[in-house]
Amino acid sequence: MKLFRKPNSKFYWYDFTVRGRRYRGSTQETKSARATKAASLKFASVIEGSDPLPSKPSVLSEFAERFDTWVEDGRLEEKTKKFYRNGWRLLKASPVAGLRVDQITGDFAEQLKFPGSASNANCALRTLRRMLHKAEEWKMIGHAPKIEMMKEHGRHLRPDDEAERKLIMGAFTCNWRPRTRDLFRDIVILMRDTGMRNERELFRMRIENLDWQNRVIFVPDSKTAEGRRLVPMSGRVFEILRNRCDAKHERWVFPSKRSAPGHLRSLCNLFRKARNKAGLPKELVLYCARHDYGTRVLMRTMGHRDVKTAMHYQHPELEIVRAALDYRAPTTESAA
């Protein structure tokens, strides 16, 4: 523990670190012996996990700086970091940003309003909950309050054949370059016919992982361990990928010079514009195509009308899945 005097202060100051956190402040004492006792008392209280000396916790906006450092330097997935960044973006525009962390209660959190859907609000609330738990861990508050999430309605919308046609036609009415329209069309079709996660799997697809002979796509990295898998190519997926890859044997399937990783990272803005042109509900997002894929494959391969009944069965083989995808699937030409 360090005891020292500041040039413009008559008091002695203490400086020590416990559990990775630095404690620094005035002892309010001018004599060395009394300052040492005060600093020792402060040190002992910190070790015991309680702080009898009056200290006012920082407001959430100030605490966010330390939280942000933890997020950026911690061993979190990039998607998790992005989630917390977006959550704080919503929180700092709300009244909770001006409250001290010890003043935030569960009742206050329930009264917070955020723009957009319940999912958007829960992003902010989950971030707030994580921040308060870190404040408890860092001994800034005694106990983190319970933060209730809003009820979310699952993605029940499916981009069926008709919705696909409308989306692609909507894209062709936008003032986009032909290359952009073709990219949008290909992504929509690939999402519907592969069921891949868009950002984590489809946008990161590499030519080296395409098996043309067996007509399968190898997914080397995914959200879960089970996500490493082989995805069968339907007829139109095979055609799209062949046209895009041409004679190349390596590189990203969807390269992008604008992003640091070198591949496509997002299609949200384009999808929103095409969806608006098509007159489709705003709840329909690109990821819904993954649910559509699962439903179509499950129902057609198992021969059931009820999804719950079909879910009792194991996953079908790749050839059966491919046949299910090709069944009544519109060709690329007709979709265009």
C-alpha contacts under 8 A as a table, 3 or more apart, distances in Angstrom:
res1	aa1	res2	aa2	distance
1	M	14	Y	7.08
1	M	15	D	6.00
1	M	16	F	4.88
1	M	17	T	7.93
2	K	14	Y	5.68
2	K	15	D	5.05
2	K	16	F	6.34
3	L	12	Y	6.60
3	L	13	W	5.62
3	L	14	Y	4.66
3	L	15	D	6.50
3	L	36	T	7.41
3	L	39	A	7.92
4	F	12	Y	5.51
4	F	13	W	5.26
4	F	14	Y	6.54
5	R	9	S	6.75
5	R	10	K	7.24
5	R	11	F	6.40
5	R	12	Y	4.79
5	R	13	W	5.82
6	K	9	S	5.20
6	K	10	K	7.58
6	K	11	F	7.70
6	K	12	Y	7.43
6	K	13	W	7.39
9	S	12	Y	7.81
10	K	30	T	6.04
11	F	26	S	6.58
11	F	27	T	6.66
11	F	28	Q	5.46
11	F	29	E	5.20
11	F	30	T	4.66
11	F	31	K	7.90
12	Y	26	S	6.11
12	Y	27	T	5.75
12	Y	28	Q	6.85
12	Y	29	E	6.01
12	Y	30	T	6.06
12	Y	31	K	7.65
12	Y	32	S	7.22
12	Y	35	A	6.09
13	W	24	R	7.20
13	W	25	G	5.51
13	W	26	S	4.29
13	W	27	T	5.52
13	W	28	Q	7.92
13	W	35	A	7.82
14	Y	23	Y	7.73
14	Y	24	R	5.53
14	Y	25	G	5.65
14	Y	26	S	6.34
14	Y	27	T	6.78
14	Y	39	A	5.98
15	D	22	R	7.33
15	D	23	Y	5.72
15	D	24	R	4.39
15	D	25	G	6.89
16	F	22	R	5.87
16	F	23	Y	5.37
16	F	24	R	6.59
16	F	43	F	7.89
17	T	20	G	6.17
17	T	21	R	5.36
17	T	22	R	4.21
17	T	23	Y	5.81
18	V	21	R	5.34
18	V	22	R	6.49
18	V	23	Y	7.67
18	V	46	V	7.61
18	V	47	I	7.44
21	R	138	W	7.60
26	S	29	E	7.84
27	T	35	A	5.66
27	T	38	A	5.87
27	T	39	A	6.28
28	Q	35	A	7.47
29	E	32	S	7.62
29	E	34	R	6.26
29	E	35	A	5.12
29	E	38	A	7.88
30	T	34	R	7.69
30	T	35	A	6.89
31	K	34	R	5.61
31	K	35	A	6.04
32	S	35	A	5.02
32	S	36	T	6.09
33	A	36	T	5.19
33	A	37	K	6.51
34	R	37	K	5.13
34	R	38	A	6.25
35	A	38	A	5.09
35	A	39	A	6.07
36	T	39	A	5.13
36	T	40	S	6.05
37	K	40	S	5.02
37	K	41	L	6.15
38	A	41	L	5.09
38	A	42	K	6.29
39	A	42	K	5.04
39	A	43	F	6.18
40	S	43	F	4.99
40	S	44	A	6.08
41	L	44	A	5.13
41	L	45	S	6.16
42	K	45	S	5.24
42	K	46	V	6.33
42	K	51	D	7.29
42	K	53	L	7.26
43	F	46	V	5.24
43	F	47	I	6.31
44	A	47	I	5.10
44	A	48	E	6.26
45	S	48	E	5.15
45	S	49	G	6.32
45	S	50	S	5.28
45	S	51	D	5.17
45	S	52	P	6.81
46	V	49	G	5.11
46	V	50	S	5.75
46	V	51	D	5.93
47	I	50	S	7.65
49	G	139	K	7.16
51	D	54	P	7.59
57	P	100	R	6.07
57	P	101	V	6.37
57	P	102	D	6.65
57	P	140	M	6.22
57	P	141	I	7.59
58	S	62	E	6.09
58	S	63	F	6.07
58	S	100	R	5.43
58	S	101	V	6.50
59	V	62	E	5.47
59	V	63	F	6.21
59	V	97	A	7.00
59	V	98	G	5.85
59	V	99	L	5.13
59	V	100	R	3.71
59	V	101	V	5.70
60	L	63	F	4.86
60	L	64	A	5.92
60	L	96	V	7.18
60	L	97	A	5.08
60	L	98	G	6.27
60	L	99	L	5.97
60	L	100	R	5.72
60	L	101	V	5.58
61	S	64	A	5.14
61	S	65	E	7.29
61	S	92	K	6.82
61	S	97	A	5.07
61	S	98	G	6.42
62	E	65	E	5.75
62	E	66	R	7.66
63	F	66	R	5.52
63	F	67	F	6.36
63	F	101	V	7.90
64	A	67	F	4.83
64	A	68	D	5.82
64	A	88	W	7.91
64	A	131	M	7.82
65	E	68	D	5.13
65	E	69	T	6.38
66	R	69	T	5.13
66	R	70	W	6.38
67	F	70	W	5.06
67	F	71	V	6.22
67	F	131	M	6.73
67	F	134	K	7.76
68	D	71	V	4.99
68	D	72	E	6.15
68	D	85	R	7.98
69	T	72	E	5.23
69	T	73	D	5.96
70	W	73	D	5.30
70	W	74	G	5.49
71	V	74	G	5.32
71	V	76	L	7.10
71	V	81	K	6.14
71	V	84	Y	7.79
72	E	81	K	7.02
76	L	80	T	6.23
76	L	81	K	6.47
77	E	80	T	5.15
77	E	81	K	6.42
78	E	81	K	5.06
78	E	82	K	6.19
79	K	82	K	5.03
79	K	83	F	6.16
80	T	83	F	4.92
80	T	84	Y	6.35
81	K	84	Y	5.25
81	K	85	R	6.20
82	K	85	R	5.07
82	K	86	N	6.21
83	F	86	N	5.27
83	F	87	G	6.12
83	F	123	C	6.95
83	F	127	T	7.98
84	Y	87	G	4.82
84	Y	88	W	6.13
84	Y	123	C	7.62
84	Y	124	A	7.91
84	Y	127	T	5.60
85	R	88	W	5.29
85	R	89	R	6.24
86	N	89	R	4.96
86	N	90	L	6.51
86	N	123	C	7.42
86	N	124	A	7.49
87	G	90	L	5.31
87	G	91	L	6.26
87	G	123	C	5.17
87	G	124	A	4.03
87	G	125	L	7.42
87	G	126	R	7.57
87	G	127	T	5.37
87	G	128	L	7.70
88	W	91	L	4.77
88	W	92	K	5.90
88	W	124	A	6.47
88	W	127	T	6.72
88	W	128	L	7.78
89	R	92	K	5.62
89	R	93	A	6.88
90	L	93	A	5.61
90	L	94	S	6.92
90	L	114	F	6.99
90	L	124	A	5.90
91	L	94	S	5.23
91	L	95	P	7.95
91	L	96	V	6.80
91	L	97	A	6.30
91	L	124	A	5.95
91	L	128	L	7.59
92	K	95	P	7.69
92	K	96	V	7.37
92	K	97	A	5.03
93	A	97	A	7.23
94	S	97	A	6.13
94	S	112	L	7.35
94	S	113	K	7.69
94	S	114	F	7.77
95	P	98	G	5.98
95	P	99	L	7.39
95	P	112	L	7.85
96	V	99	L	5.35
96	V	104	I	7.38
96	V	109	A	7.95
96	V	112	L	7.91
99	L	103	Q	6.23
99	L	104	I	6.75
100	R	103	Q	5.30
100	R	104	I	6.93
101	V	104	I	5.63
101	V	132	L	7.07
101	V	135	A	7.54
101	V	140	M	7.92
101	V	141	I	7.23
102	D	140	M	7.88
102	D	141	I	5.78
104	I	108	F	6.45
104	I	109	A	7.25
104	I	145	P	7.66
105	T	108	F	5.22
105	T	109	A	6.34
105	T	145	P	5.74
105	T	146	K	7.76
105	T	147	I	8.00
106	G	109	A	5.06
106	G	110	E	6.32
106	G	145	P	5.59
106	G	146	K	5.50
106	G	147	I	5.14
106	G	148	E	7.20
107	D	110	E	5.20
107	D	111	Q	6.77
108	F	111	Q	5.36
108	F	112	L	6.85
109	A	112	L	5.37
109	A	125	L	7.58
109	A	147	I	6.60
109	A	148	E	7.88
110	E	147	I	7.56
110	E	148	E	6.93
113	K	121	A	7.48
114	F	120	N	7.43
114	F	121	A	5.41
115	P	120	N	7.35
115	P	121	A	7.21
116	G	119	S	7.98
116	G	120	N	5.90
116	G	121	A	7.24
117	S	120	N	5.19
117	S	121	A	6.53
118	A	121	A	5.01
118	A	122	N	6.08
118	A	150	M	5.98
118	A	151	K	6.70
118	A	152	E	5.56
119	S	122	N	5.08
119	S	123	C	6.32
119	S	150	M	7.85
119	S	152	E	6.18
120	N	123	C	5.18
120	N	124	A	6.86
121	A	124	A	5.29
121	A	125	L	6.28
121	A	150	M	7.29
122	N	125	L	4.78
122	N	126	R	5.77
122	N	149	M	5.79
122	N	150	M	6.21
123	C	126	R	5.33
123	C	127	T	6.22
124	A	127	T	5.13
124	A	128	L	6.17
125	L	128	L	4.95
125	L	129	R	6.08
125	L	147	I	7.07
125	L	148	E	7.87
125	L	149	M	6.64
126	R	129	R	4.99
126	R	130	R	6.17
126	R	147	I	7.93
126	R	149	M	7.58
127	T	130	R	5.10
127	T	131	M	6.14
128	L	131	M	5.03
128	L	132	L	6.22
129	R	132	L	5.26
129	R	133	H	6.25
129	R	144	A	7.83
129	R	146	K	7.65
129	R	147	I	6.08
130	R	133	H	5.14
130	R	134	K	6.23
131	M	134	K	5.13
131	M	135	A	6.22
132	L	135	A	4.84
132	L	136	E	6.25
132	L	144	A	5.42
132	L	145	P	7.59
133	H	136	E	5.01
133	H	137	E	6.15
133	H	143	H	7.88
133	H	144	A	5.46
134	K	137	E	4.84
134	K	138	W	6.00
135	A	138	W	5.08
135	A	139	K	6.25
135	A	140	M	5.12
135	A	141	I	6.00
135	A	144	A	7.60
136	E	139	K	5.07
136	E	140	M	5.72
136	E	141	I	4.97
136	E	142	G	5.95
136	E	143	H	5.69
136	E	144	A	5.90
137	E	140	M	7.61
138	W	141	I	7.97
139	K	142	G	6.73
141	I	144	A	7.05
153	H	156	H	7.86
155	R	158	R	7.99
155	R	283	E	7.77
155	R	284	L	7.90
155	R	288	C	6.46
155	R	291	H	7.95
156	H	288	C	7.95
157	L	283	E	7.38
157	L	284	L	6.01
157	L	288	C	6.53
158	R	284	L	7.44
158	R	288	C	5.72
158	R	289	A	6.27
158	R	291	H	6.83
158	R	292	D	5.14
159	P	162	E	7.54
159	P	163	A	5.03
159	P	164	E	5.90
159	P	192	R	7.81
159	P	284	L	7.52
159	P	288	C	6.72
159	P	289	A	5.79
159	P	292	D	6.54
160	D	163	A	5.23
160	D	164	E	6.06
160	D	292	D	7.09
161	D	164	E	5.06
161	D	165	R	6.22
161	D	329	A	7.67
161	D	330	P	7.54
162	E	165	R	5.09
162	E	166	K	6.27
163	A	166	K	5.05
163	A	167	L	6.07
163	A	280	L	7.66
164	E	167	L	5.14
164	E	168	I	6.23
164	E	188	V	7.26
164	E	189	I	7.75
164	E	335	A	7.84
165	R	168	I	5.32
165	R	169	M	6.11
165	R	335	A	5.88
165	R	336	A	7.92
166	K	169	M	5.06
166	K	170	G	5.87
166	K	278	A	5.29
167	L	170	G	4.96
167	L	171	A	6.17
167	L	274	A	5.66
167	L	275	R	5.85
167	L	277	K	7.82
167	L	278	A	5.65
168	I	171	A	5.03
168	I	172	F	6.37
168	I	184	F	7.63
168	I	185	R	5.78
168	I	274	A	7.37
168	I	335	A	7.16
168	I	336	A	6.77
169	M	172	F	5.07
169	M	173	T	6.51
169	M	278	A	7.24
169	M	336	A	7.37
170	G	173	T	5.23
170	G	174	C	6.64
170	G	274	A	4.81
170	G	275	R	6.84
170	G	276	N	7.79
170	G	277	K	4.89
170	G	278	A	4.84
171	A	174	C	5.23
171	A	176	W	7.78
171	A	181	R	6.13
171	A	184	F	7.47
171	A	185	R	7.92
171	A	270	L	7.99
171	A	273	K	7.59
171	A	274	A	4.76
171	A	277	K	7.44
172	F	175	N	7.70
172	F	176	W	7.59
172	F	181	R	6.36
173	T	277	K	7.51
174	C	273	K	7.74
174	C	274	A	7.19
174	C	277	K	7.72
176	W	180	T	6.10
176	W	181	R	6.30
177	R	180	T	5.26
177	R	181	R	6.42
178	P	181	R	5.08
178	P	182	D	6.12
179	R	182	D	5.18
179	R	183	L	6.20
180	T	183	L	5.03
180	T	184	F	6.21
181	R	184	F	5.15
181	R	185	R	6.20
182	D	185	R	5.12
182	D	186	D	6.10
183	L	186	D	5.19
183	L	187	I	6.16
184	F	187	I	5.24
184	F	188	V	6.27
184	F	267	L	7.83
184	F	270	L	7.45
184	F	271	F	7.75
185	R	188	V	5.35
185	R	189	I	6.31
185	R	336	A	7.67
186	D	189	I	5.24
186	D	190	L	6.00
186	D	240	I	6.74
187	I	190	L	5.07
187	I	191	M	5.96
188	V	191	M	5.22
188	V	192	R	6.34
188	V	286	L	7.40
188	V	289	A	7.76
189	I	192	R	5.22
189	I	193	D	6.11
189	I	237	V	7.39
190	L	193	D	5.12
190	L	194	T	5.65
190	L	195	G	7.71
190	L	237	V	6.08
191	M	194	T	5.52
191	M	195	G	5.41
191	M	196	M	6.13
191	M	197	R	7.78
191	M	198	N	7.05
191	M	202	L	7.69
191	M	286	L	7.71
191	M	287	Y	7.83
191	M	289	A	5.64
191	M	290	R	6.33
191	M	293	Y	7.90
192	R	195	G	5.84
192	R	289	A	4.93
192	R	290	R	6.35
192	R	292	D	6.64
192	R	293	Y	5.47
193	D	233	M	7.64
193	D	234	S	6.60
193	D	237	V	6.93
193	D	293	Y	6.26
193	D	325	L	6.30
194	T	231	V	6.48
194	T	232	P	7.23
194	T	233	M	7.10
194	T	234	S	7.97
194	T	237	V	7.97
194	T	290	R	7.74
194	T	293	Y	6.94
195	G	289	A	6.73
195	G	290	R	4.26
195	G	291	H	7.28
195	G	292	D	7.79
195	G	293	Y	5.13
195	G	294	G	6.81
196	M	201	E	5.96
196	M	202	L	5.84
196	M	290	R	6.36
197	R	200	R	5.72
197	R	201	E	5.17
197	R	202	L	6.08
197	R	287	Y	7.11
197	R	290	R	6.94
198	N	201	E	5.74
198	N	202	L	4.81
198	N	203	F	5.91
198	N	286	L	7.79
198	N	287	Y	6.78
199	E	202	L	6.23
199	E	203	F	5.32
199	E	204	R	7.09
199	E	265	R	6.15
199	E	266	S	6.80
200	R	203	F	6.70
200	R	204	R	6.42
200	R	221	D	7.86
200	R	222	S	6.28
200	R	223	K	7.32
201	E	204	R	5.29
201	E	205	M	6.17
201	E	219	V	6.73
201	E	221	D	7.24
201	E	222	S	6.41
202	L	205	M	5.26
203	F	253	V	7.80
203	F	254	F	6.35
203	F	263	H	6.69
203	F	264	L	5.46
203	F	265	R	6.30
204	R	252	W	6.79
204	R	253	V	7.62
204	R	254	F	7.52
204	R	263	H	6.52
204	R	264	L	7.40
205	M	209	N	7.34
205	M	219	V	7.64
205	M	252	W	6.08
205	M	253	V	5.70
205	M	254	F	7.33
206	R	209	N	5.60
206	R	210	L	7.27
206	R	250	E	6.79
206	R	251	R	5.75
206	R	252	W	4.48
206	R	253	V	5.29
207	I	210	L	5.40
207	I	245	C	6.94
207	I	248	K	7.52
207	I	249	H	5.99
207	I	250	E	5.00
207	I	251	R	5.89
207	I	252	W	6.22
207	I	253	V	5.80
208	E	211	D	7.98
208	E	249	H	6.20
208	E	250	E	5.23
208	E	251	R	7.38
209	N	217	I	6.01
209	N	218	F	5.14
209	N	219	V	7.30
210	L	215	R	7.52
210	L	216	V	6.32
210	L	217	I	4.85
210	L	218	F	6.42
211	D	214	N	5.70
211	D	215	R	5.47
211	D	216	V	5.29
211	D	217	I	6.17
211	D	218	F	7.66
212	W	215	R	4.73
212	W	216	V	6.89
215	R	232	P	6.16
215	R	233	M	5.41
215	R	238	F	7.04
216	V	230	L	6.05
216	V	231	V	5.37
216	V	232	P	4.35
216	V	233	M	5.38
217	I	230	L	5.48
217	I	231	V	4.92
217	I	232	P	6.27
217	I	233	M	6.95
218	F	228	R	7.49
218	F	229	R	5.95
218	F	230	L	4.66
218	F	231	V	6.39
219	V	222	S	7.12
219	V	227	G	7.18
219	V	228	R	5.23
219	V	229	R	5.37
219	V	230	L	6.29
219	V	231	V	7.48
220	P	227	G	7.99
220	P	228	R	5.18
220	P	229	R	7.16
221	D	227	G	6.88
221	D	228	R	5.78
222	S	225	A	6.96
222	S	226	E	7.96
222	S	227	G	4.90
222	S	228	R	6.18
223	K	227	G	6.30
224	T	227	G	5.10
224	T	228	R	7.71
225	A	228	R	6.11
226	E	229	R	7.07
231	V	318	L	7.47
232	P	318	L	5.83
232	P	319	E	7.43
232	P	321	V	7.13
232	P	322	R	5.83
233	M	236	R	7.80
233	M	237	V	5.43
233	M	238	F	5.54
233	M	322	R	6.46
234	S	237	V	5.11
234	S	238	F	6.13
234	S	322	R	5.29
234	S	323	A	7.53
234	S	325	L	5.93
234	S	326	D	5.76
235	G	238	F	5.29
235	G	239	E	6.37
235	G	326	D	6.31
236	R	239	E	4.92
236	R	240	I	6.10
236	R	331	T	6.23
236	R	332	T	6.11
237	V	240	I	5.15
237	V	241	L	6.11
238	F	241	L	5.37
238	F	242	R	6.03
239	E	242	R	5.20
239	E	243	N	6.25
240	I	243	N	5.27
240	I	244	R	6.20
240	I	332	T	7.98
241	L	244	R	5.03
241	L	245	C	5.89
241	L	253	V	7.85
242	R	245	C	5.33
242	R	246	D	5.65
243	N	246	D	5.33
244	R	253	V	7.04
245	C	248	K	5.58
245	C	249	H	7.75
245	C	253	V	6.54
248	K	251	R	7.80
251	R	255	P	7.72
252	W	255	P	5.19
252	W	262	G	7.71
252	W	263	H	6.24
253	V	263	H	7.96
254	F	263	H	5.66
254	F	264	L	5.69
255	P	262	G	5.74
255	P	263	H	4.19
255	P	264	L	5.94
256	S	259	S	6.00
256	S	262	G	5.13
256	S	263	H	4.59
256	S	264	L	5.33
257	K	260	A	7.63
257	K	262	G	5.83
257	K	263	H	7.44
258	R	262	G	7.34
259	S	262	G	5.40
259	S	263	H	6.48
259	S	264	L	7.08
259	S	265	R	7.14
260	A	263	H	7.83
266	S	269	N	7.98
267	L	270	L	5.51
267	L	271	F	6.06
268	C	271	F	5.13
268	C	272	R	6.10
268	C	286	L	7.72
269	N	272	R	5.18
269	N	273	K	6.31
270	L	273	K	5.24
270	L	274	A	6.19
271	F	274	A	5.20
271	F	275	R	5.91
271	F	285	V	7.54
271	F	286	L	7.05
272	R	275	R	5.05
272	R	276	N	6.15
272	R	282	K	7.78
272	R	285	V	7.95
273	K	276	N	5.20
273	K	277	K	6.27
274	A	277	K	5.04
274	A	278	A	6.08
275	R	278	A	5.00
275	R	279	G	6.18
275	R	280	L	5.44
275	R	281	P	7.52
275	R	282	K	7.42
276	N	279	G	5.09
276	N	280	L	6.30
276	N	281	P	7.93
276	N	282	K	7.75
277	K	280	L	7.92
280	L	284	L	7.21
281	P	284	L	5.78
282	K	285	V	7.34
284	L	288	C	6.54
285	V	288	C	5.57
285	V	289	A	7.90
286	L	289	A	5.88
287	Y	290	R	5.58
287	Y	291	H	7.46
288	C	291	H	5.29
288	C	292	D	6.39
289	A	292	D	4.85
289	A	293	Y	6.14
290	R	293	Y	5.11
290	R	294	G	6.44
291	H	294	G	5.13
291	H	295	T	6.21
292	D	295	T	5.19
292	D	296	R	6.09
293	Y	296	R	5.29
293	Y	297	V	6.08
294	G	297	V	5.39
294	G	298	L	5.96
295	T	298	L	5.23
295	T	299	M	5.97
295	T	307	V	7.17
296	R	299	M	5.34
296	R	300	R	5.96
296	R	324	A	7.52
296	R	325	L	7.57
297	V	300	R	5.48
297	V	301	T	5.86
297	V	321	V	6.11
297	V	324	A	5.86
297	V	325	L	6.73
298	L	301	T	5.63
298	L	302	M	6.01
298	L	307	V	7.37
298	L	310	A	6.48
298	L	311	M	7.36
298	L	315	H	7.83
299	M	302	M	5.50
299	M	303	G	5.72
299	M	304	H	5.35
299	M	305	R	6.48
299	M	306	D	7.58
299	M	307	V	6.47
299	M	310	A	6.55
300	R	303	G	5.22
300	R	304	H	7.09
300	R	324	A	5.84
301	T	316	P	6.89
301	T	320	I	6.57
301	T	321	V	6.81
301	T	324	A	6.11
302	M	310	A	6.12
302	M	313	Y	7.87
303	G	310	A	7.86
304	H	307	V	6.98
304	H	309	T	7.02
304	H	310	A	5.92
306	D	309	T	5.45
306	D	310	A	6.54
307	V	310	A	5.10
307	V	311	M	6.19
308	K	311	M	5.27
308	K	312	H	7.22
309	T	312	H	5.89
310	A	313	Y	5.89
311	M	314	Q	7.56
316	P	320	I	6.26
316	P	321	V	6.41
317	E	320	I	5.42
317	E	321	V	6.28
318	L	321	V	5.00
318	L	322	R	6.12
319	E	322	R	5.05
319	E	323	A	6.21
320	I	323	A	5.08
320	I	324	A	6.16
321	V	324	A	5.01
321	V	325	L	6.25
322	R	325	L	5.13
322	R	326	D	6.24
323	A	326	D	5.15
323	A	327	Y	6.12
324	A	327	Y	5.19
325	L	328	R	7.94
325	L	329	A	6.62
326	D	329	A	5.19
330	P	334	S	6.27
330	P	335	A	6.29
331	T	334	S	5.33
331	T	335	A	6.18
332	T	335	A	5.11
332	T	336	A	6.22
333	E	336	A	5.19
